[in-house]
């Protein structure tokens, strides 16, 4: 296990009827006026907005609503939020929504405190030295943004979907009430499950020798998601399954799962970011397509871990180590098929002629990955593997050394 420093300052309220605490927590931290960042409709139709606004009003926290954040949140929208926050003189940012809302709120919080263009913080031209205090009420568990310091934003005109990480971007308080997620669509629930799994995979398959405890920790999260997404597809209102999924999402990316590892691989995320920058597909949907293809391309770099994954998650114990690793990849893809996730780039509407441009776009900032460093041609090969409507099989995995 590698040396590590674990840091997470976010206070979590978890469970039913916890949204009422947001006003008190903000008031006790001296907040007088907040920018409430949210999406388009769901928090209004589900009653979440009423719960949040009632708590804020009851604790004398004034707020200005900034709505309309969309999936794959845009830099232009964030810039609008920064202008509004400055204009209104807010002293905190409150995210009420899913990962896209939290990410937008984080960038707004940092952008208000930075005098230059906020995109400078993504390109490395400037560092985040401070941010307005951030609070959150989560309505869709997937990204883990409720308890980490990361954010991803899309600069649409350049097709750049890039991220930032800073200790200043951790929410001070996040509230997770699984009951308000009962109204999520099947598609959102499935995409969320895939996103959670992908976060675990990025750390689990980064090539580090993290030790038995951390491997078991990751595998527990994976098994929890696989079990409970099936329950939720049958009964979306099952509170216990929602709660298990919600906490799995948080643990997958709140740094606890990263302890002792090498920082994660993250190639799959970067490769998917290029897809959604070109086609604006849901992040989880893109990950469902790219993850098995990436695994197929790189699994020989760490046969032991891929075979362990097959054994621990899918109970595959026969055959050679390589055969077990291949079967584990196939079983993961079958699981994605079972829950209704897309299986190919064609399913996402991606045109074959765009693959080369997407590959160029994916590596424009740096070489991708840690387990196997990926250049442009590697990414193109993964896109080509993921594009075929017939999908992956053992022969296709065998053809990539």
N, C-alpha and C positions, 0 to 999 in steps of 0.2 A: 504494500500500500504506500502511495506517495505521501509526502508531507502535505498538509493542507491547512488553510485558515477558513473556518466557517463563520459567516457573518449573515445575519438576517434580522433586521430591526422591526419587521412588520408585526403588528399585533393583529391577531385573527379572532373574529367572532364567528363561530360556526354553529349552524342549526336553525331550527324554526324560530320565527318571531325575533330575529336578531337585528333586523334592519333598523328598528327603533333606536338602536344605540348610536347611530351615526351622528346625530345632532349633538348629543352630549360629548362624545369623543372629540368632535371638532371644536366645540365651545371650550372645553377644558384645556385645549391646546392653543387657545387664544384666537381662533379663527372668527372673524367678524363678517366677512363677505367672501363667497366662493364662486368660482365658475363651475357650474354643473355640466359636465360633458356627457353626452348620451347619443344614442343612435336615432332611428327614425320613428319607430312605432311601438315596439314590443314592450318597453317599460311602462307605456301609458295604458295599453290594453290589458296588461297583467296586474295592474295595481301597484307595481313597484314604485313608480314615480310618486303616487299618492303617499305611500309609506315614507319615502325619503323626504319629500317636501314637508310632511307633517312633523317629522322628527326635527328637521332644520328649523322650521317656524317655531316649534315648541321650545327650542333651545336658543332662540333669538340669533340664528345664523342666517344672514341675508344671502341670497344667491341669484345669479344670472344664468339662465339656461342657454346652453350652446348645443344644439341638436343637429342631427343629420350625418353623423359619422357613419361611414359605410365599411363593410368588410374590405380587407386590403386598403387600410386607411391612407388617404392621400396627403402629400405634403401641402398642397394648396389649401386644404381644409384646416390643417394644423396652423398654417400661417394666419388664417382668418381667426382662429381661436386665440392665438397670441395677441393679435390686434385688439380683439374684444376684451381680453383679460386686462390688458394695459389700459384701455379706454375706461373700463369700469373700476379700475383700482382694486382688484380682488387680492386677497392675501392667502388664498389656497385654491387648489383644484380638486374637484370631486368627480371621479369617474363612476358612472352608473351604467353598466352594460357588460359586454364580454371583452375579449382580449383586444379587439380593435379599438374599442373605446378607451380601455386602460392605456394602450400604447399611445394613442393620440393625446390623452391627458398628460402622460409623462413627458412627451415632447413639448407640449404647451408649457408645462411647468418649468422645463429647462429653458425654453425659448424666451419666456418672459424675462428671465434673469440675464439673458445674453444679448448684447447690443447689436451683433451682426446677424446675417442670415442664419436661420436655425439649421439649414443644411450643412453649414460649416462643421457642426457637431458630428455629422455622419461621415464627412470626408476626411476628418482628421486635421482640418485647418484650425480647429479650436477644441478645447476640452471643456467638459461640463464641470464648472467650479461650484455651482449652486443651483438650486431649483426651488420653486414655491412648494410648500408642503402639500403632499398628495394623499388623498383618501379615496376609498372605493367601496362600491356595492356591486358584487359580481352577479351576473344573470346568466352566464354561459361558461361552464368549466371546460377549458381546453388548453389555453396557452400558458397558464401558470403566472400570468402577468400580475395577478393580485398579490404575489408574495416574492417578486424578484425585481431587479433593477434593469431589466431589458425592455427595449421597445423596437418595433419594426415599422417603417413608413415607406410608402412608394412615391418616388418622384416620377410622375407619369410621363412627362415629356422626354425623359431620357431612359425610360423603362428600367429604372433602378429601384429595386426593393431591398433596402439596406437597413441594418440595425445598429443600435447603440447600447452600451452597457455602462452604468454608473451607480455608485453607492447612493448618489443623490436622488435616484429615481425609484427607490423603494417606497411603496405606500407606507404612511405612518400607521394607518388602520385599514384593514379590509374586512368586509362582512360577506360571508358566504352562507346564504340560506338556500339549501338544495330544493326546498319546496317551490321556489319561484321558477325553477327550471323545468317543472312538469309540463309547461306549455311549449317547450321547444319542439320544432319539427323533427321528424325522423332524420332528415338529411343533416340538420345541425347536430343532432345527438351522435350520429355516426361519424361525421367529420370531427367532432370533438374527441371521440374515442380514439380515432386514428392519430390525431395531433398529440394526445397524451402518450400513446405508445411510441410515437416517433421521438418524443423528447427523451424517453427512457432509452430507446435504441441508440441515440446519438452518444450517450454516455456509456452504455453497456458495451458497445462495439467500438470503443476508441483505441483499443489495443493495449490499454493499461492493465497491469496486474494488480487489481484493486482489492483482492482478497475475497474470502468467502462471504463475509458479512455484507459487503456492498453488492455482490452478485445476487445474493438471496434477497436483498432489499429491492433491487430492480425487478427481479422475477416475481416478487410478491405484488408489485404494482401492475406488472403485465398481466398476471393471472386475474387480478381484481378487475381490471378493465375488460378482459375477454369474457369473464363470467357475467358482469353486470350490464354490459351493453346488450347482451342477449335478453336479459330480463327486461330492460327498458324498451326494447323493440316490441315486446309482448305487452308490457304495461308501462307506458310512459310516466304514470303518476306514482310508481313504486318509490316511496320516499327513501327507504333504506338503500336501494340500488343507486338512486340519485346521489345520496350522501356518500356512498362508497366511491362513486365516480368522481365526485367533486373533490374529495380529499386526495384521491389518487392524482388528479390533475395538478393540485398544488404541490404535493410531494415530488412529483416528477421533475419540477423545474424551480424549486425554491432553494437550490444549492445543496440540500441534504443528500440528494442522490448523486451529487458530483464529488462528494468527499473521498479523497484518496485516489481519484482518477486523474486522467491527463488533460482534462478540460473539455472532453467531448470531441467527436469527429465533425459534425455539423455540415458535412458535404450534402447530405440529403436535403437539408433545409435550404441551403444556398441554391442547389439545383432546382428545387421547387419554386423558390422565390423568382427565378427567371421565368418560369412558366406563368405564374400569376401576374407578373409584371407585363407580360405580353397578352395574356388572355383573361385576366381578372377572374381566375377560378378560385374557389374556396381553398384555403391553405390545406385543410385536412384531406380534401379530395385529391389534390395534387400529390400529397405525401403518400396516399394509398397506392398511387400508381408508381411513384419513383422509388419508394422504399424497397420493394422486392427486387426491382431492377438493379439498384445500387448493391444490395446484398449479393445478388448473383454475380456482379462484376468484381466484388472485393473479398468474398468469403474466404478465399484461399490464403489471405493475409493473416487470418487468425482462425484456423480450422477448429481449434479446441473450443473457443468461445461459441462459434456458430453451432457446433455439435452439442455443446452444453445447452444452448438455447432450445434446440430441437428436443433434447432429453427432458429438460425441466418444464418446458411449456407445453409440449405436445406429446410427451411420453414416448418418444422415438428412441428405442434402445438397441435395435438390430442394424446390422450392416457395418461397413467401415465408418471411420470418423467423417470422411468426405461424403459418403452417402447419407449419413445422418444430417450433416450440415445442409446438403441439398434438399433433403426431405423437409427439414424445418422451414426453409424458405418457401417451398411449395405449400406447406400447411398454413403458413402465414397468409399467403395469397388466397388460399381457399377460405380462410377465415374472413378476409376482406370481401370475398365474393358472397359469403354467407350473410354478412350484415348489410349488403347492398352498396358497398363502396365501389367507385369506379375502378376499372382494372387496366386501362390502357390510356395513352395520350389521345387516342382516337375517341375514347369515351368522353374526354374533356373538350373535344372539338378542335384539337391542335392539328394544324396542317403540317404535313411532312416537310414541306419546303421551308418551314420556319425553324427546323431543328438546329441548323448550323448557326443561325443568328442567335438563337436562344443559348447555345453553347458558348458562343463568343461573349454574350452578355453575362453569363454566369461567372466567368473567370476574369472579368475585366478589372476587378479590384485585387485579386490574389489567387494563388493556387488553392484549391479546395481540399478539405479533408485532412485527417490525421492518420487513420489506419492505413490508407493508401492515398498519397497525394495525387490529386487529379488535375490534369491540364485540359485544355479545350477539347482535344480528341477523345479523352476519356469521358468527358461529360457528354459529348456527342454520341459515343457508343452506348452510354446509359440511356439517353433519350431514344435512340433507335431500338434498344431492347424494350423500352417501356411503350413504344408507339404501337407495336404489333397487336392487333385486335385478338389474335390467338393466344397472346400472353406467354408466360414463362413456363418452361418445363425443364426437366433435367438436362436434356440435350443442349438447350440454349445456355444454361448455366455452365455446362461443360465446355462450351466453345469459347469462354472468356477466361484466359489465364492471367 
